[in-house]
């Protein structure tokens, strides 16, 4: 399956990742990461095929603030996944194998990155996890033809706004104040 990232609808933030070019030699840091992400999206589509529901990157790469050693945090949402984490990792090694040359070229350009996937079924996404809190702010959706991931993140964002939640940067990392007017003993849901 061939993926044209420049034709994808959805989150316009993905544009900050895709700056073009074919060779990584002599390219800037963000350009090298953009080239890796383009290739990564194609390889994820190849390995997961029609079961792939959504694909996005988050963390420093999603924010557009990677360092030369930043990993690439990615969320893969797919149907018909193996049950265990190990079996999902084995499946993902197909992507890593197909990316080996690209990652080697990136290393030669001074970018020493690793792929850090979170792999979930649509049902697991709907069950939620605290990890999705940061994705509300940092996620760049690369593929989401049915709008599944965008819809989930929009609903979570709306709930966080209703609670008055705030994302705070302190001591070198991000933290969430989920309900500023929280009263001890109060129960609330995201």
N, C-alpha and C positions, 0 to 999 in steps of 0.2 A: 504494500500500500504506500503510495507516495503522498506526502503531506506538503502543501504549499502554505507555509506559515504566514506569508504576507497577505493571504486571502482570507484568513480566519476572522470571523466576526467575534464580538464579545468584548472582554476587558481591554480597553485601549492601552493599558499599562504594559502589555506585552511588547509594544513598540520600543520601549526603552532597552529591550534585550537584543533586538534584531537590527544590526547596523550593516550587515552585508559583507561580501568578500568571500574568496575561496581559500586562500592560503593564510595561515596564521602568522607566518614569518613577518616580523616587524610591526605587528598590529598591537594596539592598545589593549589593556586589560578587559574592558567591557566588550570590545569587539571579539576578543578570543572567546569569552564566555558566550557571547551571542552565537558564534559559530558552533560551539559545542552544543548549545541548546537546540539549535536547528537540527543538527545531526541526531541528537538524542531523541527528539520528537519523532523523527522518521523511524528510528530503530525501535522505539517503544511501540509504534503503530505496527511495525513488521512482526514483532514478537507476540503481541497481544491480539492483533488482528481485529476481527469484528466484535470481540468481547470487550474491547477498550471503550469505556464510557466517557472518561475525562482524564485529562493530564494537565498538571500545573507545576510550577516551581514556586518556592517560597523561601524565606530566610534572606540572607544577604544578597543572593543572586536575584531573588524576586523583588527586593527593595531597590535593586540597581546599585548596591554598595559592596560588591565583592572585593576581597583581597586576593593576592596571588595564590593563597592557600585555602580559599573558601571551598567548602564542599558544595555540591549541588543538591539541595533538598528538593525532592520531587514527590508529588502525590500522584499515584496511579490508581484510578478507580476502574475496575473491570468486573465483568460477570464471569461466572464459571471458574473462579480461582480455586486452587488447591486449598484444603482446610488449614493446614499448619503453616506457621511462619517459615519454617525451614523449606518446605516445598515451594512456597512463594519465592523465597530467595533463590532457590535452584532455577525456577522459571526466569527470574530476573537476570541470572547470569548469562542468559542468551543475549540480553541487551548489552551487558558489560563486555561480552566477547566481541560483539559487533562494534563497540565503541573503543576498543583497545587502540587502534591506530589513531583515532582522533585525540584520545587522551594523551598518547605519546607525543603527538605533534604539539599539543598544548603545553606539555611539560618542556619540550624543546624551546617553546616561546616564553618560558618562565612561569607558567600557570600549573601549579601542582594541585589538581582537584581530584575529588572522589565523588562518586554517585551515592547518594543517601536516600534510597526510596522508602516511602511508606506506601504499602500496597493494600487496598481495601476493596471490598465489594460495595455496591450501592447501599445495601442494607446496613453494613458496618458504618458507613458514613452517616446514615440517618440516625444511628444509635449515638453518635457524637463521641467526642474525646476533647480534652483540653487543648490538644494540639491545634484544633481548628480555630481557636481564638486568634492566634497570630496569623493564620491564613486569611482571616477577614481583612487584615491590613496589608499583608505582604504577598498574597497569592497572585501570581500572574498565570492566568489560564491559557494554556496553549492549545488545548483541544477539548471541546465540550459541545458536540453537535446537537445534543438533545437539551442542552441548558441545565443538566442535572446539577453540576457542581456550582454554577453561578447561582442557581435558585437556592441551593442549600446555604451558601455563604451569604446571600442577600437576606434570607430569613434569620440567620444567626446575627448578622449585623443589625437588623431591625430590633431583635430582642435585646442586644447589648445596648443599643440606643435607648430603648424603653426603660432599661434598668439604670441608665445613667453611667454605664461602665466607662472606665478610662484606662487607657494603656499608658504606662509610665515607664520612662527610661531612667534606671537608677543603678549605680554601681556597675556599669558596663553591660547591663542586660535589661530586657523588657519584662515588665510585670503588669498584671491586670488587677485593677480595683473593680471588681465585678458589680458591686452594689454599694456605692458610697454612703448611702443612708441605712446600711444594714444595722439591724437591731439584734443583739445576741439572742439566739433561740429561734429567730425567724428562718423560715424555709422558703427558698425560691428556686426556680428552675430556669435553665437556659433553654 
